[in-house]
C-alpha cells in the first residue's frame, strides 16, 4: 500500500482539502479499540459496532482496521435516507479491503435493504465464483442498476476499491481498484429512480431485518461522497491516502479528534507545533 505509514498528528480531517469536498462519511478507524468507529466527515455518522471489541481492531501498516467475522459482526452508520444521494444523483463509495473470502455466496461490504425487500443499495462481493465487487441499486418498482468489476479482490492482500457514478445509468458508472480504472460490466441497467428509505446502512454486512449477507474481511478508511470523484482524484487519493487527514500548515478548517469530528477547531496553532506539544 503506498504512503500508508501511520500519521504522527492528532486524528482529524482537513475540511479544506479538495478530496474532502462532498464527504458524507469518513471512517479512518483511528481508534484501535472500542465499539465505535468515528465519522470525520462532520456529519456525525459514527459507526456503532455490534459483536465487536478490542479483538476486532487489527493493526496494519496504515494504522488500524476493523476485522469482520462474516457472521455477527457489523457496524451501523445510520439512515440511508439521510446519508445517500438520490437514485439519479452522483455518488462515490471508497474503502480499503482485505479478504480471502471465496464462495458462491453473495456478501455485502456496505448496504441496506428496506423491510419489504423492494429497495436495495449495496456494495457486494458477487455471488459467482469470480468473487468480484459489484454495486447494486434497486427501486421499489423492481428496476435495477447492477454493475460489477472484472477485478477480484479476494487474494488476501489490501486493495483500495472505489465506485463512482454520475447518474442511474450503467454507462455513467466506474470501478477503480488500487487507483486504476477497472473494467466495469453491466449486469442490469434499468435506470432505477425513487427515494431512499430511512433504514440503517450496515458496514461489513447489509441491513435486511437484521444482519444480512455478512462478509469476512478487514476494512479501513471507508468513505462516502455525494459526488462522483474524477479518475484524477481517485489516482491522487490512492497515491496519498492520508491527504484529507493531514493538517494544513494553519488549520481553521481542521477538525480534531478532541472536537468529536463535529465542528472546526478554533486553535490556529500550526500542526507541526502541536505535534511538538506547543499550545
Backbone bond lengths (Angstrom), bond angles and torsions (degrees), N, CA, C in turn:
res aa  C-N    CA-C-N  psi(-1)  N-CA   C-N-CA  omega(-1)  CA-C   N-CA-C  phi
1 X - - - 1.460 - - 1.524 108.78 -
2 X 1.314 119.34 133.42 1.459 121.48 -174.32 1.517 112.94 -78.82
3 X 1.309 116.27 136.66 1.472 121.84 168.84 1.524 112.53 52.21
4 X 1.318 117.58 45.45 1.448 118.98 -173.12 1.516 114.15 -113.36
5 X 1.328 117.38 20.47 1.453 118.46 174.72 1.518 109.14 -60.23
6 X 1.339 117.84 141.53 1.467 119.60 -179.08 1.519 111.48 -57.13
7 X 1.323 118.14 142.03 1.460 121.28 -179.96 1.513 111.21 -71.22
8 X 1.335 115.70 156.73 1.458 119.85 179.46 1.527 110.84 -104.10
9 X 1.344 117.46 -1.97 1.456 119.95 179.27 1.525 110.56 -93.39
10 X 1.334 114.70 168.96 1.461 119.12 177.72 1.519 109.93 -65.77
11 X 1.325 118.66 141.93 1.463 120.49 179.60 1.521 111.98 -58.09
12 X 1.298 116.28 140.53 1.451 122.10 178.61 1.507 109.66 174.52
13 X 1.326 117.00 -167.64 1.458 121.58 -179.25 1.520 109.25 -143.78
14 X 1.318 116.23 142.39 1.458 122.40 177.39 1.531 107.78 -92.14
15 X 1.323 116.80 97.33 1.451 121.06 -174.82 1.525 113.43 -67.98
16 X 1.337 117.15 -13.02 1.460 119.88 178.39 1.526 112.16 -86.53
17 X 1.334 117.89 -8.99 1.460 120.41 -177.82 1.528 110.07 -70.13
18 X 1.347 118.06 140.25 1.471 119.99 179.67 1.528 113.56 -55.05
19 X 1.333 117.46 -35.03 1.460 120.11 -178.77 1.529 112.96 -79.42
20 X 1.329 116.83 -0.57 1.467 120.18 173.07 1.520 111.52 -96.08
21 X 1.327 117.30 -5.29 1.457 120.30 -177.44 1.533 110.08 -75.37
22 X 1.317 116.06 130.34 1.455 120.78 178.92 1.517 114.44 85.92
23 X 1.325 117.77 2.02 1.463 120.35 179.90 1.529 111.30 -66.75
24 X 1.324 115.90 134.30 1.458 121.00 172.65 1.521 111.07 -121.06
25 X 1.334 116.61 -5.65 1.466 121.93 176.50 1.517 108.02 -158.60
26 X 1.324 116.74 131.20 1.461 121.88 175.51 1.527 108.18 -145.47
27 X 1.322 115.91 107.32 1.464 122.24 -178.50 1.525 109.27 -114.70
28 X 1.339 118.47 84.35 1.471 120.24 -179.70 1.526 113.02 -71.96
29 X 1.328 116.56 -18.29 1.468 122.52 177.94 1.520 111.74 63.11
30 X 1.327 114.49 53.70 1.456 121.31 176.58 1.533 112.07 -71.83
31 X 1.320 118.12 -24.40 1.462 121.78 -158.74 1.525 114.57 -61.34
32 X 1.333 117.45 -51.20 1.460 120.47 -178.43 1.516 114.20 79.99
33 X 1.326 117.62 0.22 1.467 121.50 -179.93 1.526 107.26 -172.01
34 X 1.330 115.26 164.75 1.456 119.72 173.51 1.515 113.77 98.82
35 X 1.325 114.99 -177.63 1.458 121.84 -175.58 1.527 112.28 -115.07
36 X 1.338 115.85 21.15 1.461 121.15 177.08 1.518 109.90 -139.41
37 X 1.337 116.11 134.00 1.465 122.01 169.21 1.527 106.27 -106.87
38 X 1.322 116.51 114.69 1.464 121.06 -171.00 1.526 111.92 -74.98
39 X 1.332 114.08 142.55 1.459 122.54 176.77 1.524 108.86 -93.62
40 X 1.342 117.40 125.23 1.459 121.76 -179.01 1.527 112.62 -104.88
41 X 1.335 117.80 12.62 1.463 120.01 178.96 1.525 112.12 -71.97
42 X 1.339 116.54 -17.67 1.455 121.29 -173.75 1.511 112.74 94.91
43 X 1.351 117.05 -5.58 1.462 120.74 -178.17 1.525 112.98 -94.50
44 X 1.331 117.56 -3.70 1.456 120.29 172.96 1.519 115.64 73.45
45 X 1.336 117.49 31.74 1.464 120.27 -179.37 1.527 111.38 -98.58
46 X 1.315 116.47 57.88 1.461 120.28 177.06 1.531 109.61 -58.72
47 X 1.324 116.38 139.64 1.461 120.65 178.66 1.519 109.46 -86.47
48 X 1.323 116.32 116.20 1.466 122.09 175.19 1.524 107.94 -82.69
49 X 1.334 116.19 120.20 1.463 121.48 -173.76 1.524 110.69 -93.42
50 X 1.312 116.69 135.23 1.456 123.43 178.83 1.521 109.96 -116.35
51 X 1.340 115.41 136.49 1.478 122.94 -178.36 1.519 111.02 60.61
52 X 1.329 116.61 29.16 1.461 121.24 -177.62 1.521 109.55 -134.50
53 X 1.325 116.00 144.34 1.453 122.13 179.32 1.512 110.25 -152.59
54 X 1.311 116.92 -154.15 1.456 121.53 -174.36 1.533 112.54 -55.05
55 X 1.326 117.66 -37.87 1.459 120.85 -177.53 1.520 112.66 -65.48
56 X 1.339 117.68 -18.06 1.459 121.07 -179.23 1.523 113.43 -88.70
57 X 1.331 116.50 -9.66 1.467 120.29 177.56 1.523 108.50 -92.10
58 X 1.324 116.61 105.32 1.458 120.75 -175.72 1.522 110.74 -106.21
59 X 1.348 116.44 134.71 1.465 119.18 176.61 1.523 111.03 -69.90
60 X 1.313 115.83 145.77 1.461 122.86 175.63 1.529 107.51 -135.13
61 X 1.332 118.83 173.40 1.467 119.65 173.79 1.516 112.60 -60.81
62 X 1.344 117.01 -12.33 1.461 121.94 -177.77 1.509 113.51 -108.77
63 X 1.313 118.65 13.31 1.454 120.42 -174.45 1.512 109.10 112.10
64 X 1.332 117.03 -125.88 1.465 120.40 -177.77 1.526 111.56 -115.93
65 X 1.323 114.09 156.26 1.458 122.13 171.07 1.521 107.81 -131.85
66 X 1.327 115.40 167.26 1.460 120.53 173.07 1.519 109.00 -104.02
67 X 1.327 115.82 132.67 1.456 122.73 -178.34 1.533 108.83 -103.71
68 X 1.323 116.39 116.22 1.465 123.15 -179.27 1.521 109.13 -100.58
69 X 1.338 116.59 136.27 1.458 120.00 -171.40 1.533 114.44 -87.46
70 X 1.329 118.23 -3.68 1.453 120.21 -179.85 1.512 112.88 76.39
71 X 1.337 116.97 16.00 1.458 120.70 -178.64 1.521 111.09 -133.01
72 X 1.321 116.44 -76.31 1.464 120.23 -174.34 1.524 113.39 -113.62
73 X 1.323 118.75 -8.42 1.461 121.93 -176.25 1.531 111.26 -78.58
74 X 1.343 116.34 136.26 1.455 119.86 171.82 1.522 109.37 -165.42
75 X 1.328 115.00 163.56 1.450 122.10 171.86 1.515 109.42 -118.70
76 X 1.326 116.83 147.95 1.462 122.41 -179.02 1.528 107.97 -115.30
77 X 1.332 117.02 117.33 1.468 120.31 -178.55 1.526 112.99 -104.48
78 X 1.329 117.31 9.30 1.454 120.00 172.45 1.516 114.45 96.96
79 X 1.320 115.23 -168.78 1.459 124.33 -167.73 1.521 114.20 -64.30
80 X 1.328 115.04 129.90 1.465 120.69 175.01 1.523 110.89 -63.27
81 X 1.327 117.02 -40.68 1.459 120.81 -178.76 1.518 111.64 -61.99
82 X 1.331 117.35 -33.42 1.459 121.18 -179.03 1.520 112.34 -80.74
83 X 1.333 117.92 -31.88 1.464 120.43 -172.97 1.510 113.83 -94.98
84 X 1.309 118.52 -42.34 1.457 121.25 -167.66 1.523 112.94 -82.23
85 X 1.337 114.55 147.75 1.452 120.41 170.00 1.531 108.95 -67.89
86 X 1.317 117.22 164.71 1.451 120.97 179.22 1.519 112.53 -66.31
87 X 1.302 116.46 165.71 1.463 122.10 -176.92 1.529 112.24 -56.81
88 X 1.317 117.65 -35.06 1.465 120.87 -176.46 1.521 112.42 -97.27
89 X 1.326 117.86 2.09 1.460 121.95 -172.33 1.529 112.38 -100.33
90 X 1.331 117.19 158.23 1.469 120.99 -178.00 1.526 111.89 -67.19
91 X 1.334 115.57 151.00 1.458 121.42 175.15 1.523 109.64 -161.68
92 X 1.341 114.16 161.72 1.462 122.20 176.58 1.517 108.82 -140.54
93 X 1.331 116.24 137.25 1.456 122.88 171.91 1.529 106.96 -121.23
94 X 1.331 117.04 132.64 1.461 119.18 177.93 1.520 109.70 -141.31
95 X 1.335 115.30 148.65 1.467 120.44 -179.23 1.520 109.47 -166.24
96 X 1.326 115.03 153.75 1.460 122.24 166.83 1.521 107.26 -93.10
97 X 1.334 116.71 134.28 1.460 121.06 -178.15 1.527 110.17 -136.62
98 X 1.319 114.23 142.94 1.465 121.57 172.67 1.520 107.00 -133.41
99 X 1.323 117.16 118.56 1.462 120.57 -178.12 1.520 110.22 -151.94
100 X 1.300 115.00 149.89 1.463 121.69 173.20 1.523 110.46 -117.13
101 X 1.331 116.92 10.81 1.458 121.33 -178.77 1.525 110.13 -56.00
102 X 1.305 116.46 127.24 1.464 121.85 178.89 1.520 108.08 -140.02
103 X 1.306 116.40 97.47 1.452 120.16 -179.73 1.511 108.83 -157.35
104 X 1.295 116.56 173.21 1.459 121.45 176.31 1.528 111.27 -98.03
105 X 1.315 116.03 23.38 1.462 121.41 -178.68 1.520 109.83 -105.24
106 X 1.331 116.72 128.22 1.456 121.58 177.51 1.525 109.59 -61.09
107 X 1.325 116.76 133.21 1.463 122.93 178.43 1.519 109.02 -133.27
108 X 1.336 116.48 149.72 1.461 120.72 -174.45 1.525 111.76 -112.44
109 X 1.323 116.07 134.77 1.462 122.75 171.52 1.526 109.41 -84.97
110 X 1.314 116.35 -40.88 1.464 122.65 -174.59 1.522 107.35 -160.74
111 X 1.349 117.98 134.43 1.453 116.50 175.95 1.519 115.17 164.48
112 X 1.345 114.28 179.38 1.462 121.37 176.28 1.520 109.31 -149.03
113 X 1.313 115.23 157.44 1.466 124.18 168.58 1.526 105.78 -131.88
114 X 1.332 117.88 134.96 1.466 117.89 178.93 1.531 110.27 -70.77
115 X 1.323 118.46 161.01 1.474 120.77 -173.98 1.526 114.03 -55.37
116 X 1.332 117.27 -31.86 1.464 119.94 179.62 1.522 112.74 -78.07
117 X 1.339 116.47 -10.22 1.458 120.44 -178.26 1.515 113.49 75.44
118 X 1.323 117.21 16.34 1.464 120.62 -175.22 1.524 114.05 -100.39
119 X 1.330 117.67 -13.50 1.464 121.24 177.16 1.524 108.84 -126.56
120 X 1.324 115.31 133.94 1.462 121.04 -178.83 1.520 108.91 -136.97
121 X 1.312 115.90 136.69 1.465 123.19 166.70 1.516 105.54 -137.23
122 X 1.333 118.12 119.56 1.463 118.91 -175.05 1.517 111.77 -162.73
123 X 1.336 114.02 151.33 1.462 122.68 165.25 1.523 106.09 -106.26
124 X 1.328 116.89 122.42 1.461 122.71 -175.10 1.526 112.25 -118.34
125 X 1.331 115.41 158.54 1.453 121.38 154.56 1.527 104.44 -88.60
126 X 1.320 117.81 124.88 1.460 121.01 -172.65 1.519 112.60 -61.70
127 X 1.334 114.46 158.28 1.455 121.02 -177.93 1.525 112.61 -79.22
128 X 1.348 118.19 -12.27 1.461 117.93 -178.16 1.524 110.67 -82.80
129 X 1.321 116.20 172.33 1.461 121.59 -173.11 1.515 113.04 -67.90
130 X 1.345 117.44 -14.13 1.460 119.84 -177.79 1.526 113.03 -76.37
131 X 1.346 116.96 -17.66 1.468 121.55 177.98 1.524 112.78 54.44
132 X 1.311 115.47 45.69 1.457 121.34 179.23 1.530 109.88 -87.08
133 X 1.324 115.75 167.96 1.457 121.62 176.85 1.528 108.70 -90.57
134 X 1.344 116.93 140.52 1.456 119.95 175.88 1.520 110.48 -136.70
135 X 1.335 114.71 156.35 1.457 122.55 170.54 1.517 107.50 -111.79
136 X 1.343 116.76 135.22 1.460 121.76 -175.54 1.521 108.83 -131.57
137 X 1.329 116.17 121.76 1.457 122.99 178.02 1.525 107.93 -128.79
138 X 1.329 117.12 121.98 1.465 121.15 -179.31 1.523 109.71 -128.17
139 X 1.330 116.15 138.36 1.457 121.51 177.61 1.519 110.05 -98.14
140 X 1.338 115.81 168.23 1.453 121.11 179.16 1.522 111.82 -64.87
141 X 1.327 116.77 -20.01 1.460 120.71 178.56 1.526 111.93 -81.14
142 X 1.343 116.53 -3.15 1.457 120.41 178.92 1.512 114.29 86.92
143 X 1.336 117.61 8.33 1.464 120.67 176.42 1.519 109.52 -87.20
144 X 1.330 116.03 141.90 1.456 121.87 -173.40 1.526 112.24 -122.06
145 X 1.331 114.49 149.03 1.454 122.88 159.52 1.519 105.25 -120.04
146 X 1.300 116.79 115.31 1.463 120.96 -177.12 1.515 108.49 -138.24
147 X 1.313 115.79 115.01 1.461 121.13 -177.78 1.518 109.19 -132.07
148 X 1.317 116.53 149.56 1.456 121.18 -179.52 1.511 111.51 -138.44
149 X 1.314 115.07 162.82 1.452 120.76 177.08 1.518 109.92 -102.37
150 X 1.312 116.38 147.67 1.467 121.13 178.37 1.521 111.57 -76.23
151 X 1.321 117.12 -6.85 1.465 121.76 -176.65 1.523 110.80 -92.84
152 X 1.322 117.62 122.83 1.459 122.31 175.34 1.524 109.49 -85.35
153 X 1.334 116.67 150.07 1.468 120.68 -178.71 1.524 111.79 -125.92
154 X 1.327 117.35 15.53 1.463 120.33 -174.86 1.529 112.66 -97.93
155 X 1.340 115.69 43.14 1.458 120.55 -178.74 1.523 113.34 -97.76
156 X 1.328 117.51 9.17 1.454 120.90 179.33 1.514 114.37 79.19
157 X 1.348 117.32 6.40 1.466 122.32 177.50 1.523 109.17 -107.66
158 X 1.337 115.94 161.28 1.459 119.97 176.92 1.523 110.30 -76.52
159 X 1.346 115.85 135.85 1.462 122.20 176.65 1.522 109.44 -136.41
160 X 1.330 114.89 142.87 1.458 121.22 172.48 1.525 107.89 -95.23
161 X 1.320 116.94 117.38 1.461 122.53 179.38 1.520 108.79 -109.89
162 X 1.320 116.35 131.47 1.461 122.12 177.44 1.523 108.37 -130.80
163 X 1.314 116.05 133.12 1.465 121.39 173.84 1.523 108.20 -121.53
164 X 1.323 116.79 130.37 1.461 121.12 176.68 1.524 109.65 -127.68
165 X 1.330 115.20 149.95 1.463 120.19 169.69 1.519 108.48 -147.70
166 X 1.322 115.72 145.04 1.462 120.69 178.69 1.517 111.96 -108.56
167 X 1.346 116.87 -5.24 1.464 120.87 176.29 1.532 107.74 -158.27
168 X 1.333 116.09 -167.50 1.460 120.51 178.34 1.531 112.00 -100.01
169 X 1.337 116.60 22.69 1.460 122.51 177.65 1.527 110.11 -110.29
170 X 1.325 116.17 141.73 1.461 120.81 -177.18 1.521 112.19 -59.32
171 X 1.328 117.00 -32.29 1.466 120.41 -179.37 1.522 112.50 -64.04
172 X 1.331 116.38 -19.16 1.463 121.15 -177.91 1.525 112.54 -104.25
173 X 1.333 116.77 23.69 1.466 121.61 178.07 1.513 109.80 -114.98
174 X 1.337 115.37 155.78 1.462 119.82 178.07 1.520 110.12 -155.98
175 X 1.323 116.24 132.37 1.452 122.69 168.94 1.518 109.56 -99.37
176 X 1.338 115.46 149.15 1.456 122.84 171.81 1.518 107.49 -130.78
177 X 1.316 116.90 139.57 1.453 122.34 174.26 1.521 107.74 -125.80
178 X 1.326 115.71 120.74 1.461 122.53 -178.70 1.527 111.63 55.39
179 X 1.330 114.74 44.32 1.457 121.50 172.89 1.511 115.62 82.47
180 X 1.332 117.92 -3.20 1.461 121.74 -174.96 1.529 109.52 -115.32
181 X 1.321 116.66 136.00 1.461 121.01 178.32 1.523 109.71 -59.58
182 X 1.329 115.86 129.16 1.452 121.86 179.96 1.522 109.53 -104.70
183 X 1.321 116.01 149.73 1.452 119.79 175.87 1.526 109.13 -56.63
184 X 1.311 116.07 124.39 1.454 121.75 -176.10 1.523 109.19 -116.54
185 X 1.320 115.83 114.13 1.455 120.77 -174.37 1.525 111.07 -107.85
186 X 1.325 115.71 143.79 1.461 121.53 179.12 1.521 110.66 -86.19
187 X 1.336 115.68 132.86 1.462 121.70 172.10 1.528 109.22 -101.93
188 X 1.332 116.48 -45.46 1.466 123.07 174.79 1.519 107.88 -137.27
189 X 1.317 116.88 135.22 1.464 121.01 -176.85 1.519 109.34 -140.34
190 X 1.344 115.25 77.66 1.459 120.52 -174.31 1.529 113.44 -118.63
191 X 1.346 116.16 17.70 1.471 122.04 174.73 1.525 113.89 49.65
192 X 1.347 118.31 61.52 1.465 120.17 179.24 1.526 111.06 -63.86
193 X 1.318 116.16 144.57 1.464 120.43 -179.37 1.518 109.72 -149.35
194 X 1.321 115.78 117.61 1.457 122.17 176.16 1.523 107.09 -169.11
195 X 1.308 118.98 -161.79 1.459 123.13 175.91 1.525 109.26 -116.43
196 X 1.314 115.75 151.99 1.458 120.57 178.33 1.530 110.39 -76.53
197 X 1.324 115.52 150.13 1.462 121.28 177.62 1.525 110.47 -88.26
198 X 1.313 115.61 161.75 1.468 121.33 177.67 1.526 109.45 -82.49
199 X 1.323 115.13 61.31 1.452 123.30 178.92 1.529 107.64 -112.76
200 X 1.333 116.96 138.72 1.454 120.46 -176.18 1.525 111.67 -67.04
201 X 1.335 115.26 141.92 1.460 122.76 174.98 1.522 108.32 -91.98
202 X 1.316 116.77 134.91 1.460 121.60 179.00 1.527 110.84 -105.36
203 X 1.311 114.37 148.95 1.454 124.16 176.27 1.522 108.42 -109.23
204 X 1.346 117.08 130.38 1.459 120.76 -177.11 1.515 112.67 83.57
205 X 1.323 116.39 5.98 1.464 124.34 179.84 1.525 105.44 -172.17
206 X 1.317 116.95 -171.46 1.457 119.77 166.77 1.521 107.76 -131.02
207 X 1.315 115.00 154.73 1.451 121.50 -176.63 1.524 109.86 -90.74
208 X 1.313 116.65 112.81 1.464 121.67 171.48 1.521 106.94 -142.03
209 X 1.340 114.59 87.45 1.470 121.13 -174.90 1.526 110.93 55.06
210 X 1.311 115.31 42.67 1.460 121.29 -177.23 1.515 110.35 119.04
211 X 1.320 116.19 -168.12 1.464 121.16 -176.78 1.521 109.66 -70.04
212 X 1.331 115.39 123.07 1.458 121.30 -176.59 1.528 109.20 -130.84
213 X 1.304 117.31 132.89 1.463 124.37 177.28 1.529 113.25 55.04
214 X 1.327 119.21 49.17 1.473 120.34 -179.71 1.532 111.51 -64.80
215 X 1.319 114.90 146.98 1.463 122.05 -176.86 1.522 110.58 -116.18
216 X 1.333 117.37 130.97 1.461 121.48 172.69 1.529 107.70 -79.79
217 X 1.322 116.10 110.96 1.466 119.95 -175.71 1.524 109.44 -166.71
218 X 1.336 115.18 168.74 1.451 122.57 165.96 1.528 107.23 -109.57
219 X 1.328 116.11 138.49 1.459 121.65 178.16 1.512 109.95 -129.36
220 X 1.311 116.19 147.36 1.458 121.20 171.49 1.527 109.32 -153.53
221 X 1.311 114.79 160.37 1.471 123.60 179.94 1.528 111.32 44.48
222 X 1.319 115.71 63.99 1.464 122.40 178.16 1.529 108.29 -89.67
223 X 1.330 116.21 128.14 1.471 120.14 -177.89 1.528 110.53 -132.78
224 X 1.329 114.11 152.09 1.460 120.98 171.74 1.522 108.00 -134.59
225 X 1.341 116.09 131.35 1.453 123.27 179.08 1.517 110.07 -118.06
226 X 1.326 116.48 141.74 1.464 120.44 171.20 1.529 109.54 -91.13
227 X 1.279 115.61 48.19 1.465 123.86 173.37 1.523 108.06 -164.61
228 X 1.312 116.57 163.01 1.463 120.89 178.73 1.530 109.13 -95.09
229 X 1.323 117.11 116.11 1.456 119.95 174.92 1.526 109.92 -64.18
230 X 1.317 116.24 147.73 1.461 120.92 175.89 1.523 110.05 -81.88
231 X 1.318 116.99 164.64 1.458 121.28 177.44 1.522 110.65 -59.34
232 X 1.341 116.85 -38.33 1.462 120.69 179.02 1.526 111.16 -65.00
233 X 1.326 117.17 -39.24 1.466 120.66 178.51 1.526 111.08 -67.35
234 X 1.324 117.07 -40.88 1.460 120.52 178.53 1.529 110.01 -61.77
235 X 1.323 117.09 -43.92 1.463 120.99 179.66 1.523 111.26 -64.79
236 X 1.337 116.42 -40.89 1.462 120.50 179.95 1.524 111.02 -66.02
237 X 1.318 116.72 -39.55 1.458 120.87 179.77 1.526 111.07 -67.11
238 X 1.319 117.17 -38.22 1.464 120.28 177.84 1.534 110.59 -66.91
239 X 1.326 116.54 -38.62 1.463 120.46 -179.64 1.525 112.10 -68.89
240 X 1.340 116.34 -30.64 1.465 120.89 -178.84 1.525 109.20 -142.38
241 X 1.349 117.46 76.98 1.466 120.52 -174.82 1.523 114.61 -64.08
242 X 1.343 117.55 -18.62 1.462 119.67 -179.52 1.521 112.30 -86.61
243 X 1.331 118.55 0.73 1.466 120.77 -170.20 1.522 112.90 -53.79
244 X 1.340 117.99 -46.82 1.465 118.36 -175.82 1.524 111.95 -75.88
245 X 1.328 116.99 -16.67 1.466 120.35 -178.74 1.526 112.18 -96.44
246 X 1.329 116.97 -1.87 1.461 120.60 -178.25 1.521 109.17 -90.54
247 X 1.317 118.10 127.74 1.470 119.79 -179.46 1.517 112.48 -64.34
248 X 1.318 116.09 146.95 1.455 120.89 168.91 1.522 108.68 -72.60
249 X 1.338 116.66 168.05 1.465 119.81 -178.56 1.525 111.29 -58.19
250 X 1.329 115.01 -40.46 1.460 119.23 170.17 1.509 105.80 -124.87
251 X 1.307 118.11 144.59 1.463 119.20 -159.48 1.523 116.38 -128.39
252 X 1.329 118.39 58.03 1.470 119.33 176.35 1.528 112.75 -63.63
253 X 1.343 117.12 -22.94 1.464 119.78 179.40 1.521 111.50 -109.12
254 X 1.328 116.61 15.93 1.464 120.23 -179.62 1.518 109.49 -83.39
255 X 1.333 117.31 119.93 1.459 121.77 179.34 1.513 108.22 -97.25
256 X 1.312 117.03 107.32 1.453 121.17 -175.04 1.515 111.62 -87.46
257 X 1.332 114.98 160.78 1.462 120.04 179.42 1.519 111.03 -59.21
258 X 1.340 116.28 -33.62 1.455 120.04 -177.31 1.518 112.43 -67.90
259 X 1.352 116.79 -18.66 1.465 119.57 178.50 1.515 111.26 -93.16
260 X 1.331 116.89 2.54 1.460 120.41 177.81 1.508 114.21 75.40
261 X 1.338 117.50 12.55 1.450 119.74 179.76 1.512 113.32 68.34
262 X 1.349 117.56 19.90 1.456 119.33 -173.14 1.528 113.32 -108.97
263 X 1.331 118.07 -26.68 1.458 119.84 -176.05 1.515 109.46 -150.97
264 X 1.341 118.48 151.10 1.453 120.53 -179.50 1.524 112.17 -58.89
265 X 1.326 114.77 139.50 1.456 119.61 174.85 1.525 108.95 -68.37
266 X 1.326 117.13 149.72 1.461 119.95 -178.53 1.520 111.84 -94.84
267 X 1.325 117.96 -17.89 1.453 121.06 179.90 1.518 109.57 -70.39
268 X 1.336 117.43 125.42 1.462 121.76 -177.53 1.524 112.12 -100.78
269 X 1.333 118.13 13.79 1.449 120.62 179.97 1.518 110.38 -61.24
270 X 1.350 118.70 132.17 1.457 119.45 177.08 1.519 111.12 -54.40
271 X 1.352 115.63 142.87 1.454 118.85 -172.39 1.499 113.54 -64.19
272 X 1.366 118.09 -29.41 1.464 117.77 -179.70 1.522 111.30 -69.05
273 X 1.351 117.26 -26.20 1.457 119.30 175.55 1.526 110.92 -75.94
274 X 1.350 115.59 -34.02 1.450 118.70 177.77 1.520 110.97 -64.21
275 X 1.325 116.09 -38.21 1.461 120.03 177.82 1.520 110.81 -60.89
276 X 1.348 115.07 -37.51 1.454 119.62 -179.28 1.530 112.33 -78.25
277 X 1.321 115.78 -5.53 1.458 119.03 176.35 1.522 113.94 97.22
278 X 1.355 116.91 1.67 1.458 118.62 179.19 1.517 109.17 -76.62
279 X 1.304 117.95 145.88 1.456 121.02 179.89 1.526 109.27 -127.08
